[in-house]
Amino acid sequence: MSRLIVILGMLVLGLAGLSSAQQKLEKDIIPTAKGDLEIVFLGHGSLMMAFAGKIIHVDPYGEVADYGALPKADLVLVTHEHFDHLDPRALAAILKPDTQAVGSESCAGQLAGAVLMANGDVRTVLGLPIEAVPAYNIARKRPDGNLFHPPGRGNGYVVTFGDKRVYIAGDTEATPQMKALKDIDVAFLPMNLPYTMSPEEVAEAARAFRPKVLYPYHFGDTDTSRLLELLQGEKDIEVRIRKMS
């Protein structure tokens, strides 16, 4: 009997620890015309969103969260095929039989049954309009001379939640397509050299398309205070720093 009590006690403590860990995740609420959009910041390039009774996971990566303890996905958005954006084990933990997955064409071999979107495609999935924005490097290359993210392989996504347009850029530099975006309410822009952008480049892009709320994400060891300094005079762009290293 005493052994059973010990085991039950350990189980209770484990569940309590899990609950505590879940409570520590940072969350923001974005009001929309069709209800609140809840954004949970998992880390790196990984997000979880809740809207209209649906759970949306973005770029699942098992190094930043225990995906087995998170809600299962109604929709998964994958920007490109790199392991820290498309992690098969993390993905398997959140899939249901009816989960819809959306990915770039470079994800085809790892996202069975997914809606594959080429740059520029527009689709509606689970009632959410989704636009695929090109995500790529312009100048930054690997030692072998190849771009870290070549044109045509990755997507950013503009997802419309009610009357709010949310742009999740993926791994990209400040491309002409990004700078030409219109009416973006919330933007997630990567800020980690040498792979994507510096704070200066993120600020340049933000000044071009003027999101109402800007979250730098996937920023590694980058000093996020630099972005705050660069955009402190832009009163219509609210920069929010969350734990997304």
Phi, psi and omega in degrees: 000318181297323179296319178297319179297319179298315181297315179297322179296318178296320179297316180297316179297321179296316179294322178295319178296320178297315179299319179297318180297319179296323181293338182282346180295133178286140180224144170235152176246127176248111178292139175228171180292346180241031179107173184286142168258118177262127179247125178250129186264103184276325180130160178058237176255014189260130179229158169228136182231150175232129182204129175051041178079005181248147175253127180242123174255141179239125175046065182297133182216115189293348179285345185252349183199157173273094185293338176292341180260359182264159177300145177294156185269135164275328180218136174239130175249126179238124185280324179195180194273355184297147190300333182272009174234332177231091182256109185304321182291317177296320180297315181299329183288340184247359181280142169244168178303330183253014177297134174263133178243140176235131180213167172288164183296337178290348180268001190308317184288345184243357181235077182298131177077009183283158167280112181265124184246127172278161176308129179093348179293151174231126179224161169243122182233125184052036177081003181254119174293130183231128177246132179266116181258133180305137178231118185194164173274147175260317187234335191276127189232159171286166178305333181279001177095351178274145178297145176300319180226094184292153176303142175092349184263331185242154174241145152263167179228134166257116181248131180261118177251103185063244179255014182248132179255120184248124181253120176248108197282336187073198180269113188198159166267183182279084186280162174302324180294322176296312184295339181271358181299151181233149169055047177267123180274320181225133179229138171249115183240132182284148186214066181219105176286147007268008192278326185229257187233154170275166174304324179296320180288322176298317179297320178298315180296316181297321178294332181284313185251354166053065173292147179290321177234130181239123172250115166289141178217171181052048190255001174055234181263010181299140178284103183290340179296335178297320179295320177300319179296315184295328185251013184296336179272355182267088189293339181265006175240111179267117178269124179243125179259123177233172183282085184231037180280000000 
